[in-house]
């Protein structure tokens, strides 16, 4: 099995309009969403300074519902991730999203 890293970026409950008791991360963690792009860069840089750069790595947005974010917020988060994807080709973006917020 090949090794890989996930760099976790928590967007605690952002984009979700529901409050399921088993999932509401604001209640579980007592923290609000981290949607500040400078703080997200700091988080990513922190992990990058501690991992083997030869190992496949993903930037993963955990918590919340990515597809429920306002478009401008979603784009700003993707732009930050895109900076790293361009710089380090082995980076893959991962998003966790609830499909219920996708409008066709
Ligand atoms: S992300 Fe899904 S499971 Fe979690 S609170 Fe929102 S609707 Fe419920």
Boltz pocket constraint, residues with backbone or C-beta under 6 A from the ligand:
constraints:
  - pocket:
      binder: B
      contacts: [[A, 16], [A, 17], [A, 18], [A, 19], [A, 20], [A, 23], [A, 24], [A, 64], [A, 65], [A, 98]]
      max_distance: 6.0
